[in-house]
Structure formats: structure tokens, C-alpha cells
Amino acid sequence: MSMSAETAAKHKNDPAVVCCRTEAGVVISADNLEDPAIFPDLVDSGLLKLDDSVLTVGQVIGAKMTKTIDSLTPITADVVDGAKAAASEAVEAPAVPAAPVAAAAPAAGVACVNGGVLKIHIGEGKDINLEIPMGGYSAAPAVAGGAVVMPVEAAPAAAQAAVAGAAKAVRTLTKKHFKITEVKRGPETKIEGTTLYIREGIEEDAVKVDHLVKKFKIDIITPDKYNTYSETIMDVQPIATKEGEGKVGAGVTRVLDGVIMMVTGTDEGGVQIGEFGSSEGILEENIMWGRPGAPDKGEIFIKTEVVIKEHTNMERPGPLAAHKATDFVTQEIREALKKLDESLVVESEEFVQYRRPGKKKVVIVKEIMGQGAMHDNLILPVEPVGVLGGKPNVDLGNVPVVFSPLEVLDGGIHALTCIGPASKECSRHYWREPLVLEALHDEEVDLAAVVFVGSPQINAEKFYVSERVGMTVEAMDADGAFVTTEGFGNNHIDFASHIEQIGMRGIPVVGMSFCAVQGALVVGNKYMTMMVDHNKSEAGIENEVLSCNTLTKEDALRALGMLKTAMGGEEIKEAERKWNPNVKETNLEMIEKTTGAKIERPLNETSIPMSEKRKEKYSTK
Amino acid sequence: MKYGDKIIYMEGIITEVHDGAVSLDLKGRLGFMKVPMRMLITDYPLKVGQEVGFNMSFLEVLGPDANEKYVSNLDKQSNKRNNKEV
């Protein structure tokens, strides 16, 4: 494919390679040259060799061919006459932007997959007409640039806030924390001091919650039992309840510290619910402690093991039944929690949702799974991370639903999501979602809303919902947006589409997902220039350690820094073609340098005891 | 991986559609696969009998030893099955 004069101007310092057979005597114009965007693929496949003798696009335009050369041959000084001197371009070499580290910073956390090479070889032939639809190819060059580097110095969101009015408090959420140090079984479910008692025989009642539940068992996992076997962890949930008539997202919430609910289960045939992405095994080898969605070290787990009817583990009612049965226990604890005396509150946390007129308005779009069965979420239950009253996003058609940031942090999402242990967002993740927290507390931005959108199975539905996302964000008059997703797979198709829908409205948008090596994006578009990769694993893979590759505080800080930079009109540097984890480190260093604050780097799987299966994975790499 | 670069175009037939997964037979009696929904890209509502295409390579065994961890997980699973049958 030849280039336009405009593209050629952009690539004037890139190697000049003819796109088609070029006869001696031809005066070279952009039409004769191949678009340099595809060179990396050609070089990879051995079709093209580039060295220092190759002239640049800027040098050869206007020069005359002295020899006839075949297509895809690089132009060197011996085949042209009248090439411009190399010196001229050295002077024009783009000045390195003010951000000092940026120049050295390599690629993004996104690898390109779609950018394949179209190879056509015809040995001998006559009257050959080739018609190739190019629709699918246009995306390729854009994906390659999952840029991550940003000059943070140039993010003076505060500077634009000249007209800023006073921040306006919209609503408040108070979380009252109660400490639990011991969990025991007893004749009734109650809390005495810091001891939680769970009623003996509650199992029989939990089984009755749903006809699909066949057996129900509770294990109380204290830290000394972290080394025991567990079925795949389906979900990790906080134990919290609303005070009085309060609704999720405002008022007062009571929460137990030091204890969490953990849902696990199998079907009667012993097959894990959700079946795929198994993380069954020794608990401490399979949990990335301290991630927003995971337990913290030292916490007691009330672990349920739900056995559901055989062969229902892959149908929608199956995983839901396991969650319902677990919630039966949680609900009894909630009732006990409601009765607790105020004097037992160990900490009170207040979240205020401010609107900040005059500041850059940002919106967070969180893509959640909606393909069915365990790929589902209950939206806005009555109790934090409850079941009752929650609407499955699959039933809502996966359309965008607007949340206040406080509804997110108050357990407005009950996640059933259950594959990709390392990258899935458990219910607890939303309870302490780092991006929402950071954006909420950042006085330089006006966080308008958090929009949840499901990821349906069929492409047509994916595009349907992402168009709605575009309209929603447009209607908010947002100045910038984040789009996040969990895990990888076909949800990356709508992830890309959400970014496109927002980007085409002229709104800068930062994409956040686990990508690295295994979760490389399958599609891309020209708006996907700002990407933050959630990967923390050494090898860039789904390492089967719960929550390892989910969004953490440092990801949130990088994304915020990047979006502020873009909203401030700065350019984000293009990424390398292959995943390179160093980009992230460079970005973090730049943020630290700018803000003067130290950012804690999250640990990864190397910090926990290594299971045999992980040892195997890494030894064979 | 010694042979990882050899990519082969394969086709299969969807044999089961669940809410969370699909099963498929590879054409030519070359095997059977079950994948979670989100690993399957489709423009059309799913139906049994639809054909799928994908690129894959041969599977290579990575080492001579069985991974004790997985063996023990599998044993646990088959024990459960046996207990249920009794």
C-alpha cells in the first residue's frame, strides 16, 4: 500500500521502502512508498531487512530512480539520484519533550495481535485481479501503539481551574468498623465483643435457600489454617450492613473488620463451579494478599463450600445458587451486626462525594462480565454485596448503569465473576476500588460518575451497549474518561469499542486492563493510545493467584496521571510493539518525581509460598 | 516450546451451548474442547452445529514429571465422584 503525502510527511524520518515495483527514471513521491507502520511486522517475518544504508522518506521524495527495483525493496543511495542530504533531517529531529524520562521509556503494556502481515506471492501469472476487503486491517497499526509514557510534569489540571467554584458535597457515606478477632460456632448467630458466633445448624437452612443447593459446609479459616486445601475461590466479600433505612451508597454502613466471606463450591460431580481457571489448592499459595479484591493477611475467612446440582455449574442458576446460600449466612451475621452497640466501633470512615465545578470532569466506565452463568453481577442489592434486590446485569441487557462513586464503595456490585482467578474482580474489589477512591479524593478532577456496563457474548450486542456508553459519557459533557475491564477474552472487543465511542467524541480516554503477554488485546483502534496494564505477574500471564493482576492503587495513580496529562493537552508517547514491563516502572518514577510522594509497588506471586503448579510454570518458561 | 511457531488453521463444530461455556468437536475427529464463553468471539447468537475456526498448534508436553499439585487436585475430584456414586 502506498502512502498519502500527509502520511509521508509524518514519517519523513522513517526508512524509505518502495511499495511496488518501481522503474528506473521514476521521480519518487509518497505514492511509491510503503507505509512504515507495517515495517516491524515485515522485519519480524524476514520479508524486509533495514540497515543504516537505507535512506529516509524525507530524503528520497523528489529523487529519481536510477535502477528498477522490486516491491518492498529499501531505497539506498545507489539506486537513486538527487536524494537530499542526511544532514537536513538531523537538524529537524524532533526535540525531546520537556519530560526527561520519557525519551528513554519503552513500550506499553499492550501487545499487538491483530497486526498480521498480508503476504501474497504470485510466481507467474496473467490477468490477476485481487480484491481484498481492508476493513479488518485498518485497526492494526493503531493497536501497536498502546502508549503508556507520559510527561507528568505537564499535568497542571489545577492551572485550568481558574474558574473553579467551590466544591459541592453531594452525599456522604460513613463506614463504621467493628473489630472481630475470633469466629466461633454457637447456639445463635451473634457478636459478643470481638467474637462472632455463627449458629450451629445454619447449614441445613442455607441448603434450603435454593433447590439447586445440595450440600453446604462452613469452614472457619484462621491464619493457622491458611495452608489448607480449598476449592476454587469464587468470591471474596466484605460483611457489611446498612444502618436503619439507609440505601447502599449513602448514610451509614457497618462493616466487620478482620473477617470476610469466601464463596467456594463444586457441583455434585466434584467439578468446580465455573469450572475454568481453577485456583483450587492450598489457600496461601493461591491468594495475593492485600489486593483490593482479596483477603488481607491475618483475616479470618468464613469459607462456604457449596455443592450444587450436578451439571448446573455452567448454567446461570448454578453459580447464583452458591452465592445465595452463602448470603444466607452473611445475612444472619448482618442482622447481628445491626444490633451491635455503638461503643464497639473501632474506626469511623467518612466518604464524601464532591462535585468540583470548574475542574476537569471525569467519568469512570467499568466493564463487568455479562456473558452469562458466572459471568454476571448483581447490581445494587439492598445490603452491601447482598443478593436480595440486586438485578443481574445480564437481565438488564448489560446496558450502562450509572452509579455514584459511593454506591460502588458501598457494595453496590455483587460479583459472580469466576474465571481468571488472577484478573477477576471479586465483590470486595468494588468495596475498595482503588481508581474510584483515588479519583474521588483527587481535588484536581471532578468525578462525575462511575458507569457500569456489562460485556455481552455476541458482538452485535457488544457494540449496542458500547454505543450507549458513548452517549452516556457524551451527555455528561465529560472532559476525560477511564475505561477499565477485568480479565481478558472477548470482553476486550467491547473494551476497545467503549474507548472508541468515547474517543471519537473528542474525549481523552485511558484504558485499563490486564494485557501483558497472555491477555494481549485482540482488537484496537486509533483512540487506544493511553493504556494502563494491570499485570503484576513476573511472566505476564494468568498465574492462578487470586487477584494478582487486578487494578491496584499504583495502577490508579498511573491512569489518573495519564488522563490529567492528556486533558492538559500533552501528548502520550507511543509504545513499543511488544509488552515491556519497564514502561510501568518508568511512569511510576515520573509520577513520584513530579508529586514528590513515594508510590508503593504492589508485590506479586514471588512474595507468597510457591505452589508446585506455579513452580512448574516458571521452570518451563 | 520447541514447536510453538507452527500455527495450524483448525475448524470445529459447536456441540453444546451452556450459559457459561461452549463445547466443540474438532473436525476430522481431532479432539474435543470446552471453553468459557468469554474466550469465544461471535457475531451471531450461539447454536449447536455452528462451525468455528481458530489457529492452534500442537500440544507439547513440557517435562517428564507429573505435577503433584494437580495430581492431588484430580484425586480429590475423583474421590468426590466415587463417593457420590456409592
Contacts between the chains, C-beta under 8 A, distances in Angstrom:
chain1	res1	chain2	res2	distance
A	229	B	76	7.3
A	266	B	77	7.9
A	266	B	80	7.0
A	268	B	84	5.8
A	269	B	80	7.5
A	269	B	81	5.7
A	269	B	84	7.0
A	270	B	76	7.5
A	270	B	77	4.3
A	270	B	78	7.2
A	270	B	79	7.6
A	270	B	80	3.3
A	270	B	81	4.9
A	270	B	84	7.4
A	271	B	77	7.3
A	274	B	20	6.9
A	275	B	20	7.8
A	275	B	21	6.9
A	275	B	34	7.8
A	275	B	36	7.9
A	276	B	21	7.3
A	276	B	35	7.8
A	276	B	36	4.6
A	277	B	36	7.6
A	278	B	73	7.3
A	280	B	73	5.6
A	280	B	76	7.9
A	281	B	69	6.2
A	281	B	73	6.4
A	314	B	18	4.0
A	314	B	19	6.4
A	314	B	20	4.4
A	314	B	21	4.9
A	315	B	18	6.0
A	315	B	19	4.8
A	315	B	20	7.3
A	316	B	19	4.4
A	316	B	20	7.7
A	319	B	20	7.7
A	369	B	38	6.7
A	371	B	20	7.2
A	371	B	36	8.0
A	371	B	37	3.9
A	371	B	38	5.3
A	372	B	19	3.9
A	372	B	20	5.8
A	372	B	37	6.1
A	373	B	18	6.8
A	373	B	19	3.8
A	373	B	20	2.7
A	373	B	21	7.4
A	373	B	37	7.3
A	374	B	20	5.4
A	375	B	20	6.3
A	375	B	36	7.7
A	375	B	37	6.1
A	375	B	38	6.1
A	419	B	36	5.2
A	419	B	38	7.3
A	455	B	38	7.4
A	457	B	37	5.5
A	457	B	38	8.0
A	457	B	40	7.7
A	457	B	42	6.7
A	457	B	46	7.1
A	458	B	42	5.7
A	458	B	43	6.9
A	458	B	44	6.7
A	458	B	45	6.0
A	458	B	46	7.8
A	459	B	41	7.0
A	459	B	42	6.5
A	459	B	43	4.6
A	460	B	43	6.5
A	487	B	38	7.0
A	489	B	36	7.2
A	489	B	38	3.4
A	489	B	39	4.9
A	490	B	37	7.6
A	490	B	38	5.1
A	490	B	39	7.0
A	490	B	40	6.5
A	490	B	41	4.8
A	490	B	42	7.9
A	491	B	38	5.8
A	493	B	41	6.5
A	522	B	41	7.3
A	611	B	69	5.6
A	612	B	67	5.4
A	612	B	68	5.3
A	612	B	69	3.6
A	612	B	70	7.8
A	613	B	67	5.6
A	613	B	69	4.5
A	613	B	70	6.0
A	616	B	62	7.4
A	616	B	63	7.4
A	616	B	67	5.0
A	616	B	69	7.9
A	619	B	63	7.7
A	620	B	62	4.3
A	620	B	63	6.2
